[in-house]
Structure formats: C-alpha cells, structure tokens
Amino acid sequence: MIEGTVQVPSGYFQKMAVVDYSNWRTALAREFFQNSIDAHSKNVNVVFNDNKITIQDDGSGMSLQTITDKLLVLGGSEKDTGAVGAFGKAKELLYFSWKDWSIRTRDMIVIGHGPNFTIDNTIDSIKGTISTITVDKELFESGVYSAFENVAKLMDTPTKIFIDGLECSCSNHRGRLIKSFDFGDLYLNKSINSVYMEVKISGIWMHSHYLGTNSGQFVLELSKSSIDCLTSNRDDLKWQYRNDLSVFVRNLIANEKSVTSPKDNQIRTVIPGQGKVKIRPELIENIIHSGLSVAAMKTSLMEHIEKLDQDLRVFKARMNMEKTVDVERWQFLGYKPEFKLSYTKRQTSAVKRFMNKKKALKLANLWTEILKQVLLDIRDGYMEFTAGFTFDSETAAEIEKDSDGNVAFYLNPLLIGEDGGWNKKALTNRYLLVEDLKYKAIHEVAHISHNDHNENFVIAMNKIKAKTDLNHRLYEKIGKR
C-alpha cells in the first residue's frame, strides 16, 4: 500500500487564477475589499509600491485558529453572520498565487511563498489586518491598479476605501426599484450611462453582467447569500437565477420603454376556486385513435363542451340574485377554477365596479374557454393554468410564469378590440370578440416556450393559429354560449 498527499506544483494557483476568473484583477480587488468589509472595517487603505500591493484595514482581524484551520486550508471559510463570502476559494487568488505574500493581524505574522508559509508571533499587536502581495511585474502592468480603483468605486457600503491616500467614493448608487425577483431586487439609475448590470450583495460588488443596451445603470441587489446565488468564483449567477435574468434582458432589448418604466405597484388578487384550469389533450387523442367516424368525433367533442355549459347556466341563474361583490373575497358563481386580478391601488374602486357587472363573469368564462381550446388544439401535453384580468393600461394581455412552472394568462377587459381596430364593436359582436380573444390567447400561449418576440416566436404563433383555424366551428360554438 502506498500513501501520500496530493502535491501542488509551483505556480499552480496563479495559473488557475488567471483562468478561473473572467477578470482576475477585478476579482483580486473585490476579494480583498470584501474581506475587510466582512471584518467590519471602517477604513481600507491600499498602497501600491512598484509591483507590491499592501491592503490595510481596521477590522476585527483574525485569530490563530482562523488562520490555521480556515485561511490556510483549501475550501475552508469562517465568516460572521451577514458576511458575503464563505466559499473558501478566494485565498487561492489573494495569497497562494504570488511568489511573496504576508499577513499581519493582531499579534501574528504569516510569511508566505506560493502555497508555503510560516507563522510567527510579533512583539506588538495591531488592530485589523495588513496583507501584502508581490505581483509578477508583467501581470501587475496589465491593469491591476485601475482594477482596484474601479472596483472601489462600485462598492456601495459605509466602509471608506483609500488608494494611495485618495478616497474612492462610490459612483454607482442603485437608483430606483424597477423589478423584484425571488433572488433579489433590480434598480435603475437613469443618470448613469452603462451597458452593464452591476450585481451586488449588501452593496458589495460581485460582478458585471453585460446587457448590450444603454438604458441607464442597472444594479441587481441579491437578497440571498453568495453560496445560494453565485458560482464559486462569484463571476456569475447560478443557472436557475441567470435564466430569469436573461428573460428580463431579452424583454429589455425587445421593449426597452415598457421594461425600464416602472408601473404602479400591482395588487394581485386571487378569487378562490377549485384550483387551476386543467387541460388534458389525451381526451382528443383518445377520440382520434378510437376509430370513431368524423360525425361521432364531433358528437363526443360537443358533449364535452356542452358539459361546460352547465356551469354557465348555474351561474346565470344565481347571478340574478347577486347584487354586490367584494373583489377581495369574490368567487365566480358557476366558475369553478380560481381566477386572478392584477390592478393598482388607485384602480381598486373601478375594478370593483367592473367585477360586479355580469359582463365581467361572461368575459372571464369566454377567455378561459378560448384559452382551453387553444391549448387543446396544439395537443402539447397535460397542463394547468390560471386565467385572470389585468387592468394595466399598457397591456392588452400577458402571461405570468414563475420558477415553479405556474402559468397565468391575463386579459385586459378594457382594451378588447384595440389590436384589430374594432374597439367597442368587439364587445357587442360575438364573432369579433371571439376572434380578438383567440388572437390574444394564441399570442400568450406562444410565449410559454418563447419569451421574446423573435423569429421563432412568430413561427410558433403561426403554427398555433393554423391548428386553431382547423377548429373554427368549435370557437363559434364557444362564442354562442
């Protein structure tokens, strides 16, 4: 049996640091600044002397146990509650990558050469930590000084950062809130021109995300920890969060005005029901493969639709007795699934008045049935969704998707007919109304798999429309209910 320890060759950490980070220079500055901020430092001083960099802070410093069990152990980390770091990777870049480095903290000094080190006691004890690294001259001349300066100006924290005696104040304040994700809040400062989104945690800059559009300075302030949200080098979001951000970016590029112009805070009201609307295309598949004649198929499908009429008849009978409705607890009579409403606080009274009208319930039923038929037409597998109304003046219809796969389709009842130029005629002409709602349903269903309005989205819409055209008599039937 042969036993041993994996050896780390000279220059290994420096070689990996160059490839592990999208920009090792800005990562170097970020990690030093963040360590000082996490140590509750009030001031950080960076001094450049040729290719030697000294970073001194007045934070809590490190104990011997922290140095031996955490700092000088790969993957080890010991952070206070609220600290941003904790991956235990930064030390490879901060210290082990350099030919000469040292750490002085409290009454100790660590002298290092690459991965090798010694620890000695000092006569005097100091407050905070002083780190010194000697960067290879050719690497130092590749923009290390400017990287420290630029990163310092991105740090939006109470800690003051000085470089060669000059304070670098934050020039990257986050601006106003324009969107909230489940992993953080997105802010926009229109007074700053930038094609990047700055990603931060508690004001500490993590990385820049290229947007490709100059709409102002975006700042994403993460609400979760770096371990939860970021890759180990903290140069990017984890894929599940990056996907949500990418959807926003694509929408931004496609429709910059609506995305960057914040809407009034939307109130989301759910009218209770028996869960989501359930679509089972296998009903049609079973009929198609059952060997029935065309006439028998139509009869079976019509029976399925006729069954839905029962709910509407119940609703009509009971609606005559209903005179007042509280929109906060309102339930559709004869409308079994839950239903969603999206409106602003100042619209509350108008929404309540509209929802008390019979046409609101009729329209809700019609919108839901058309959505169901469009989804049945494309036969795209089992699906659940929620129908709803939005009263956003800039939105005729929209789809709402979340990370759990929940889907809601919103219709603006106040903008019916505007896309086709029919306006109020669509509300009095059932054919025009069905055509208008069918177009909106096709558009939003296409958004299930295509977020932005590109060529693939148009192709998907045309394919869905072709399938719905084959069943135009079913839509006529739905419109006559």
N, C-alpha and C positions, 0 to 999 in steps of 0.2 A: 504494500500500500504506500502510495506517495501522497504526502500532504504538502500544502503550500498556500501562499497568498497571491492573489492576482496583483501583478506588478503594473505600475503606471509609469510609462516611459517619460523622459524629459520632453517638455513641450506639448504633452498631450492635451492639457486643459486649455492652453492658448489656441491650439489648433481647433479644438471643439468649440471654443467660444466664438470664433470667427464664423463658423457655420451654423451654430445652434441658434443664433440671434439674427433677426433680419437686419439689425444695425447694432453691433456690439458696443459702439461708442456711446450711443444714447442709452443702451441698456446698462452700461457701466455707471453712468451718471445717475440714472434712475435708481439703481440698487443702493448706491451709497446714500443718496438723499433719502430714500425710503427708510433705510435702516436708522438713520438719525431721527427722522420724524417719528418712527415707531418707538424710539427710545425717549420720546417726549422732549426732544431738544427744542430750545427756543431759538438757537442760532447755529448755523452751519457755515464754516469758513473753508473755502477751497483755495489752495495756493499752488501755483504752477512754478516750478523751478527747473528750467530746461525740460527734460522728459520725465521729471519726477513730480508726482501729484500727491499733495497732503490734504486730507479731509479731516477737519476737527469739529466736533460738536460738543455741546454742554448737556448731553442727555444723561441717562441713568448708568451708562457703562455696562460692563459685563463681569460676571463672576468667573472664578476659575472653573467651576463645574460647567457653566455655559460654554466656555472656550473649549474645554477638553471633550465634553460629551455632545455638544451641538455644533459649534462653529467648525471644529476640526474633524468632523465626521460627515462623510458624504451622505446627503439626504436628511441630515439632522437639522432640526429647527426648534427654537424655543421663542415664541412670541407672546406678548401680553395680550389680554382680551382687547379686541378692537384693532389689533395690528393688521397691516395689509398683507404682509408676506406669510410664509410658512411652508413653501415648497422645499427649502433647503438646497436649492440649486445655485443661488446667486454667488455663494462663496467661491465656486469654481472660477467665475469671472472676476470677482472682486480681488481675490488673493492668489489662488493657486496657479493662475495663468501667467504670472510675472516672475521674472528671474529673481527679483529682490522685492520683498514687501515686509511691512511691520505693522503691529497693532499695539498701541499703548492704551491701557484702560485701568482705572483705579490704581492698584499698586503692582501691576504686572506689565511685562512687555513680551510680545511674541515676535520673534525674528524668523522670517520665512524665506525660502528659496524654492519656488515652484511648490511641489507638494510636501517638501521637507520643512521642519520648523523646530524651534526651541522656545521654551517658556521660562522666563526668569522673573524674580521679584525686583522691584525698584525701591529706592530709598524713599522717594516722595510719592504720594498718592494724588491723582488728578481726578477732576470731575469730567465725566463724559468719556469720549473715545477719540483717539488720534490714529488715523490709518494713513500709511504712506506706501505708494506703489511706484515702481520704476518701470515705465512702459518703453518697450523697444523703440528706438528713435524713429525708424521708418513708419511704425504704427502710430506713434504719437503725432507725427506730422500729417497724418491723414484726416485730421479734423476733430481730435479729441477735445481741444479747448472749446471750440464752438459748440460741440455737443453738450458739454457741461453747461455752458451759458444758455443754450436754447431750452434744455430740459428744466433748468432752474426757473425760467420764465413761464413754464407750463404748470408749475406746482402752485396750486391754489389752496395753501394751508397757512396757519398762523406762524409757522416756522420761517424765520428770515434766513435767506441764503446769500452769502457773500462770495464773490470770486475775485481773488487778488485785491481784496479790500473794498470792492464796489458791490453794493446790494443789487441783486437781480429781482426786481418786483414782478409779480405775476401779471402778465399781459393777456391772460386767457380766461377771463371771468365767464361763467357759464351762460349768462343771459336768461331768457325766459323759457319756461317749460312748454314744449310743444307735443310731446308724446311720452307715455309711460308704458314700459314693457314689464313683464313679470320679473325681469332680472335687473332693471334699472330705469332711470329717467333720462330723457333726451332733451337737451336745452339748445337754444339757438340765439346767438348774438349777431344781429344783422350788421352791427357797426364794424365787424372784423371780416375781411375778405380771406377766405381759405377754401381749398378744395379737399380738406381733410376733416375727419371727425376725431376729436381727441377723447380717448377712453380713460376714465379716471375712477379711483376708489377713494372716497373721503377726500377728494381734492388732489390726491396723489396721482400724477400722470403715469399711465401704464404703457400705452402705445397709440399710434395714429392710424386711422383707418381711411384709406383713400376713397373719396366719393366720386370725384370726376365732375362735380358741378359746383360752381361758386355761388352758393345761396347764402353764404354767411358762415360764421364759425359754429359748428356743431360740437357739443360736449355731451358724451354719454357717461353719466354718473352711475356706476354699478351699485346695486343695493345688496348684492351677495358678495361673499368673500372671493378672493382670487382663486382659491382652490376650487370653488364651485363654478366659477365663470370662465376662467382663463386657462390656456395651455400652460405647460410647466415653465416655458420661458417667458410667459406673460406678454408675448408679442401678438396674441390673437385671442378671440373668444372661442370657447368650445363650440363644436359644430352645431349643437341644438340651439344655441343663442345666436350664433353667426347667421343661421338660416333666417331667423326672424328679422335680424338687422338687414340682411340682404334684400328681403322683400320690401322693407321700408325704403332702402336705397333705390331699388328699381322703380318704386312708385314715385319717389322724389324726382328721378330723372324724367319719368313719363309725364308727370304733372306737378311741377315744382310749386306752383302757386297754391294749390289746394293743400299740399303737404306741409309747406312752411308757414301757412297762415293758420294760426291756431283757432279752433272752433270753440264755442262756448262749451263749458263742461256738460257732457251729456249725462242725462239721467237714464239709467237702464231699469225699466220696469218689466217684470215677468208676470203675465197674467196666468195664474195657476191652471193646470190642466193635468191630463193623464200622460205626461211625458212628451217626448218628441214625436214628430211625424215619422212613421216607419215606411220605407219603400222596399218592396220585395219583388224585383224583376222576375224572380222564378215563377211568379204567377203567370206571366205572359209566356215564359219559356215552356212551362208545363202545357199550356194550351196549344202552343205552336207544335210541340212534339207529341201531342196526344192523338193525332190522326183525325181530328175533327174537321168537318167541312168549313169553308170560309164563313158560311152563314152561322154555323154553330159557334165558331170562334167569336164572331161579333156578338152573338147572344150571350156568351159567357162573360165577355168584357163588359157588355152593357149591364148585365146583372151585378157585376162588381161596382159599376158606377152608380146604378140605381140604389144599391145598398147605402151609398154615401148620402143619397137624397133624404133618407130617413132622418138623419141628424139635422138637416136644414129645415125640414118640416117641423120637427120638435122645437127648433129654435124660433121659427116664425110664430108658432102658437104661444110660446112662453114670452116672447119678446113684447107682445101686446100688453103684457102685464107689468113689464119692467119700464119704469119711467126715469129712474135716476141710477147712475152708476158712479162709483168711486173708482177712479182709474188705478189707484194703488192696490186695490184688492179685487178688481173686476174680473169676472170669469165669463167667457162666452157660453151662452146657453145653446147647446147643440153643437158647440165646437169643442171637441174633446181634448186635443193636444194643448200644450202650453203655447203662449203667444208672447212676443216681446215688443216693447215700445222703447224708442230712443228719442229723447227730446231734451230741451234745455229747461232750466228752472223758470225762465220768463215765458216759456210756451205752455206751462202747466195748465192754465185755465183754458186756453184754446184747445189743447189736446183733450181735456176732459169733455168739453162741449162736443168735439168731433166724435169721440168714442161713445157718446150717449146716443148718437144717431144710428138708425137702422142700417144706413148705407155702409157704416164702418164694419159692421158684422158681415154684411153681404160681401163687401170687398175683401175682407180677411179670408172668408171661405173660398172666394174665387181665386185669390192669389195663392192660397195653399194648394188648391186642387190643380191649378195650372203648373205649379212647381212639381207636384207629384207626377203629373202626366209627362212633363219634360224629362224627368229622371227615369220614369218607366220607359219612355221612348228610346233612351240611349242604352238601357239594359246594362248598367255599369256595376252590377252587384248590389248587395244589401247596403242600405244607407239610412241614417237617421238625420233629421234636420229640424230646425225650428223656424217658423215663419214669423214675420213681425212688420211693424210700421216704423219708419224713420221720418222725422219732421225737420231734417236738415235742409235748408233752402237751396243748398248746392248739390244735393244728392237725390237723383230720381230713384235709384235702387242701389243696394250694395250687399256684399257678402261679408260675413264676420266669421273668421276662423281662429281657433286657438290651438295651442300646442298639444291639447288632449284629443284633437280630432273633432271637436264640436263645431257644427256649422249652423249659421243662422242667415236667412235671406230677408233683407229689409226692403220694403216698398214705401215710397213716399206718396201717400194718397193725394197730396196737394199738387203734385207735379205730373199727374197722369195725363198722357196725350201730348205733352210738350215735345217729346222727341220726334213724333211724327207730324207735328204741326196741327194736331186736331184740337188741342186744348180741352175745353169743357165738353165738346162733342163726344169725346170718348166716354164720358160719364153717363151720357144718355143713350148712346148707341152701343148695344151689347157686342156687336161684331168688332167695332173699333176698340172697345175696352179689352176684349179677349186678345186681339192682336197686339195691343200695347203691352199688356201684362205678359203675353207669351214671349215677346221680344226681350223684355227685361229679364224674364226667367232664363231664357237661353243665354243671355249675356252673363248673368251671375253664375249659372251652372258651369259655364266655360271657365270661370275664374276658380273653380275648385282645384284644377290642376295647372292653371296658367295665371300667375299673379299679375304680370304686366301685359300691356296692350301691344304685343309684338305680332310678328307674322304667324307664329304658332297659335296664338290666341285667336286670330281671325280664322285660321283654318279650323280650329276646334269649334268655333261658333257656327261656321258654315256646315260642318258635319252634323251638329246637333239640329240645326234648322232643317236640313234635308230629311232627317228622321222624323221631326215633328210634322213636316208637310205631308208625310205619308198617312198621318193620323188626324188630318184636319177635321174630319167629321166628329172625332171624339172631343176636340176643343169646341166645336159648335155645340155639342151636347152639353158640355160643362157650362158654356155661356148661357144656355137657356134655363138653367136651374133656378 
